[in-house]
Each structure stands twice: as structure tokens, then as C-alpha cells.
Amino acid sequence: MKHVIILIPEDRKGVIADISKRLGNEGINIESVSASVVGGQGIIIITVRASEYKKTLGILKEAGYHVITADVLMLELKDEPGVLAEVSQTLFNNDINIESIHLVTKYDDKAIYALKVDRTSEARRLLADYLLDNKL
């Protein structure tokens, strides 16, 4: 999966509606979304499939948005106390920094997280049992 980070110099109404409509019209599914306003500036983080990120970038850049991308790991964890601690401790013990983490959804006894780290390949190897793409 890929994070697409959209920077909005000045927060304004309708940005998420505009972005989701543009991507939806092109058949691109937003896998997760997070938005916040910091100091009057908007930051939107969406996750799309890696196979769609170049198209997503093109659509958003053409619309005038400032975008950057990042690789993310999609983790499926048991939704119980201590599991996220175990994963984050594994990364810490191997000197891998968590740059961002987003809870995407919960269902049954599972939780799906989008995780961005500074050393993706090594984290992928260490967390192979939790990777959602290994379960699909």
C-alpha cells in the first residue's frame, strides 16, 4: 500500500469531497483516510493500493494539490491488549522508527493498521506474520 500525503496550504471546506470524487470517478478506492488541520493548514493522508498510486498522484497533481507518497505496511493484528505493544517493541528492538501509524478499521477480533517506518524492507521481514498482503 502507499500513503499519499496531501498538503493544503490553507484549510478550506470541500477538499475531502473533491479528492474522493476525483479518485472515485477514476475507479480508485481509498483504503484509508486521515485528515487534520494544524495552524490553519490541512494535512490529508490517504492510503491506496500500490498499483494505483501513480495514477492517484497524477490526478491530484493535475487538480493542483501538493502531494508526496510513502510506502506503508498494512498489518492485521489481534484486537487485544498488548499486541500493538509487542509489534512496536519488535521494531524498537531492531532500531526501526515508526514514522506514522493509523488505525484503519476493526472487525471481529482484528484491527487493521497502516504503518510507515524508516526501514520498510526490514520491518516487512520482521512483521511478516502480521502483514495483511500475506493473508490476501
N, C-alpha and C positions, 0 to 999 in steps of 0.2 A: 504494500500500500504506500501511497505517497500523501504527505501533508502538503497542501497548498496554503500558503500563508498570504493573506491579502491585507495590505496596509492601506488604510483610509485616512488621508491627511486631516480631514475634518469630518467628524461624525455627522451622519445625516440619515433621515428616515428612508426606508425602502431599499437599502443596499442588499440585505439578505434576499429580499423578494426579487430584486433584479438579477443577482448572481444565480439563484436557484432556478429562475425562469430561463435564463440563457443556457445554463447547463442542461436543464431538463429538455429544452427544445432540441438539443443535440444528442439526446439519449444518454447523457452522462448521469449516473447515480451518485449522489453524495452519500458516502458511507457513514460519515460523522461530521458534526459541525460544532464549533465553539466560537463564541463572539464576546468581545468585551470592549469597553471604552476606557482609555487611560489618558487623562489630561486632554480630553476633547478629541482624541484621535482614536479611530476604530481599528481593531485587530480582529480579523476573522480567520479561523483555521478550519479548513475543510479537509476531509480525507476522501480520496478517490482511488480507484484501482490503478495500479502502476501502468497498466495498458492504456489508460485514459488520461494520464496526467499531461502528456504533451498537448493533446487536443484541448484539455482544460486550460492550460497555460495560454494557448493561442486565443481561445475565446475570451478569456478575461483580459489579456493584454490588449486585444483588439477593442474591447469595451473601455479601455483607458485605466484599468486597475493596475496598481503596482503589486506584483506577485513574486514570491520566491517559493521554492519547494524544499522538501526534506523527506528522506526515507523514514518510514515508521514500521515498527513491528506490531502486528495485531496479536494480542495474547488472549487466550481463553483460560481463565483461572476459576478455580472453585470459589464460590462466593461465601467464604467463611473467614473468621478472624485469623490473622497471621499469614495468610497465603501471599498477599501483596508484600508483606514484610520479608518473607522468605525470598521472593523474587528480587526485591530491591537489595537485600543483603548479599545475594549472589553477585549482583552487578557491582556493588561496593567492594566486595572481597576481591574482585578481579579488576579493580581500578577503572570501571566503566561508569561514566557520569550520565545520569538521567537528565536530559535537557527539557523534556516535557512529557507529561502523561495525562491522558484523557480517558475517563470512563465513558465508553461508547454506549453500552446497554447492559442490562441484567435480564436473565431469563432462567427459569427453573432454579438450579443451584449454581449457575455460572455467571461470570462477569467478563465482559469483553473490554479490553483496554487498548488504546493506541499509544505506543511508547516510542519516543525518539531518544536516542542515546548518541554519545560521541563516537562509539566504535561499534557500528551496526553489525558487521560480519562476526565479530567475536561474541556479541550478545546473542545473535541468531544461533550460534553454536551452543552457547551455554543454556539458552532457554528453548531449545528445540522441542522439548516435550509440551511446552505451552503455546507454541505458535499455531495460530488459527489456520494459516495457509497449509500447514502439515496435516490438518484434520479435514480439509475440504475435499 
